[in-house]
Amino acid sequence: MEELQSTEILDREILEDARKKAHRILKAADEAILQKKAEWGQKLAKDLDELEKKFTQQGNYSTDEIMARLPVDKNRIKTKKIEAMLNSAAAAWYAQMSREYMLDLLTQELEKRLNVCEGIAFPNRMHVFIRHFTQAEAKVIMEKVLPGRNYIIETMYSASAYPEIMVDTPELRIYASIGKIVNNLLSEKRAELVEALGVEA
């Protein structure tokens, strides 16, 4: 009987000892969890702080970049608008031009280029390529600038919206166009044209 009681006491002591150990293990686990939680909290706060700084810097950089580009973009848009207005004005100027005046301008341009070629012997038979006017009109021009020659006149392809003429010889090609006149006019008289359109350059 005494032996049975001592076994029960031993069992209780073992159970109590096990309970105390389990309690210590759980307490240590809780403390470890709390410590890890605190560490993770600090790390998270630090990471969030670094991310916030990074995003702030990125935001400031983007703002600076946008502000730096803004005047350039504004000028580009303004320039594009002015170019569109000038080209529109040039197209309107050409649209109201009489056919005779247009052919006269083309003749003068071709004569200027031929004068630069002084001393070059032009063959009796040449190829003449035209765009946006008739062969009959081309013959009138050619009789004025190079009278007495024979010509083969052909219509050429060109992306230009304006009339043009090209005299093709074995030595050189002489080219004149209303488009070149328009471009030169827009280049040389740009400031005056912009002022006339009422636009600030």
Order of alpha helices (4+ residues) and beta strands (2+ residues): alpha-alpha-beta-alpha-beta-beta-beta-alpha-alpha
